[in-house]
Amino acid sequence: MIIISSLIQTLVPFFVSLSAPTVAEDSGSVKVSTYNIQNGLDTYTIDLLAELAADILALQEVYEIFYHGSEINMSQLASSLSYPYYASPTNYNQRLYGLVILSKFEIIKSSFVELSGPSYTTPRGLLIADINKNNTTVRVITTHLDLPWLCLTRFNQAKTLLAQINDSIPVVVLGDFNTSNSIFDLTYWRLFTNLHDTWIVSGNPPFTGKTWPVEFSLLRVDYIFVNDYCTTVRESAELITDVQSSDHRGLSVRLLI
């Protein structure tokens, strides 16, 4: 029974992702990254993100930002990382939700959607940015879903997320989903049957790419999902494994959009 369950968990996501568009060449591709940076940013982590040089970068748990000993705001963070555009929750407490999207491309508009969940957990939400990439609108959504054992809550949060997807434009969904890549997890099932899991699409086995905890990773909980309008560059997905910057591993992939 264990062997059958393992085969299902591995093969079903693999075969579902076979329909995802891929390309071998990366000419003209953009680098997209997600990183849960563990409760705040410091000089070390900000410098690490600068070296990462992602074209579109989504962060979670940005509760405080200190650079060279001084606390800075989102605008200063974007400037220090050489991003001309950024989005963070508006009319909400940024430190409460800890989400930010930084972009080398123009952010046309952004919005924030609160996610329902138990009052005793950290508030959750969706940060949405519509980005102009060579006159093509790309919707980027980042989130940090609820705790792993709140299965039904996370499933409903994923349903709210999927309702924000525009099926006529490229969509990138990325962040910390607190969800293992198992078809027995309803949240992952909901996501990978509606979107493409780029770690698998880029050519990696489903059981690799574990992102938490960083030093002896047991689970894959951080993801970059895309729809059919995004083409994943094969063998381009990679992990950030710096143990000083976070308790999570970050994730990057190259896309043609």
Long-range contacts (C-beta under 8 A, 24 or more apart in sequence): 5-184, 8-183, 9-181, 9-182, 9-183, 9-184, 9-206, 9-207, 10-205, 10-206, 10-207, 12-183, 13-181, 13-183, 13-192, 13-197, 13-200, 13-206, 14-200, 14-205, 14-206, 16-192, 16-193, 17-192, 17-196, 17-197, 17-200, 17-201, 19-196, 20-196, 20-201, 20-226, 20-228, 20-232, 21-228, 21-230, 21-231, 21-232, 22-201, 22-202, 22-231, 22-232, 22-233, 22-234, 23-231, 23-232, 23-233, 23-234, 23-256, 24-233, 24-234, 25-233, 26-233, 26-236, 26-254, 26-256, 28-256, 29-233, 29-236, 29-254, 29-255, 29-256, 30-55, 30-56, 30-105, 30-133, 30-254, 30-255, 30-256, 30-257, 31-55, 31-56, 31-252, 31-253, 31-254, 32-56, 32-57, 32-58, 32-172, 32-174, 32-224, 32-252, 32-253, 32-254, 32-255, 33-57, 33-58, 33-240, 33-250, 33-251, 33-252, 33-253, 34-58, 34-59, 34-60, 34-142, 34-174, 34-175, 34-176, 34-222, 34-223, 34-224, 34-250, 34-251, 34-252, 35-59, 35-60, 35-222, 35-240, 35-246, 35-248, 35-250, 35-251, 36-60, 36-61, 36-144, 36-175, 36-176, 36-222, 36-246, 36-247, 36-248, 36-250, 37-61, 37-62, 37-245, 37-246, 37-248, 38-245, 38-246, 38-247, 38-248, 39-63, 39-64, 40-64, 40-65, 40-66, 41-65, 41-66, 41-67, 41-77, 42-66, 42-67, 43-67, 43-68, 43-69, 44-244, 44-245, 45-244, 45-245, 45-246, 46-77, 46-80, 46-81, 48-240, 48-242, 48-245, 49-81, 50-80, 50-81, 50-82, 52-240, 52-250, 52-252, 54-102, 54-252, 55-103, 55-104, 55-105, 56-101, 56-102, 56-103, 56-104, 56-105, 56-131, 56-140, 56-172, 57-81, 57-83, 57-101, 57-102, 57-103, 58-99, 58-100, 58-101, 58-102, 58-127, 58-140, 58-142, 58-174, 58-175, 59-98, 59-99, 59-100, 59-101, 59-102, 59-142, 60-98, 60-99, 60-142, 60-143, 60-144, 60-175, 60-176, 61-98, 61-144, 61-176, 62-88, 62-94, 62-95, 62-98, 62-99, 62-100, 63-95, 63-98, 64-95, 74-100, 77-102, 78-102, 85-131, 87-127, 87-128, 87-129, 88-127, 89-125, 89-127, 92-125, 96-122, 96-123, 97-123, 97-124, 97-125, 97-127, 97-144, 98-144, 99-125, 99-127, 99-142, 99-143, 99-144, 99-175, 100-127, 100-142, 101-127, 101-129, 101-140, 101-142, 103-129, 103-131, 103-140, 105-131, 105-132, 105-133, 105-138, 106-131, 106-132, 107-131, 107-132, 108-132, 108-137, 113-160, 113-164, 115-143, 115-145, 115-146, 115-157, 115-160, 116-153, 116-156, 116-157, 116-160, 117-146, 117-150, 117-153, 117-157, 118-146, 118-150, 118-153, 121-146, 121-147, 121-150, 124-157, 126-160, 126-161, 126-164, 128-164, 133-170, 133-257, 136-169, 136-170, 136-257, 137-169, 137-170, 138-169, 138-170, 138-171, 138-172, 138-257, 139-164, 139-165, 139-166, 139-169, 139-170, 139-171, 139-172, 140-171, 140-172, 140-173, 140-174, 141-165, 141-171, 141-172, 141-173, 141-174, 142-173, 142-174, 142-175, 143-173, 143-175, 143-176, 143-177, 144-175, 144-176, 144-178, 145-175, 145-176, 145-177, 145-178, 145-179, 145-187, 146-178, 147-178, 148-178, 148-179, 148-180, 148-221, 151-185, 151-186, 151-187, 152-186, 154-178, 154-179, 154-186, 154-187, 155-186, 155-187, 155-190, 157-187, 158-187, 158-190, 158-191, 159-190, 161-191, 162-190, 162-191, 162-194, 165-194, 165-195, 165-227, 167-227, 169-229, 170-226, 170-227, 170-229, 170-230, 170-257, 171-195, 171-226, 171-227, 171-229, 171-230, 172-224, 172-225, 172-226, 172-230, 172-255, 172-257, 173-223, 173-224, 173-225, 173-226, 174-223, 174-224, 174-225, 174-251, 175-222, 175-223, 176-221, 176-222, 176-248, 177-221, 177-222, 177-223, 178-221, 179-221, 179-223, 180-219, 180-220, 180-221, 181-206, 181-207, 181-220, 181-223, 191-223, 191-225, 192-225, 195-225, 195-226, 195-227, 196-225, 196-226, 196-227, 196-228, 196-230, 196-232, 197-223, 197-225, 198-223, 198-224, 198-225, 198-226, 198-232, 198-237, 198-253, 198-255, 199-223, 199-224, 199-237, 199-251, 199-253, 201-226, 201-232, 202-232, 202-233, 202-234, 202-235, 202-236, 202-237, 202-253, 203-234, 203-235, 203-237, 204-237, 209-237, 209-239, 209-251, 210-249, 211-239, 211-248, 211-249, 211-250, 211-251, 212-247, 212-248, 212-249, 213-247, 213-248, 214-241, 214-242, 214-243, 214-246, 214-247, 214-248, 214-249, 215-243, 217-249, 221-248, 222-248, 222-249, 222-250, 222-251, 223-251, 224-251, 224-252, 224-253, 226-255, 229-257, 230-255, 230-256, 230-257, 231-255, 231-256, 231-257
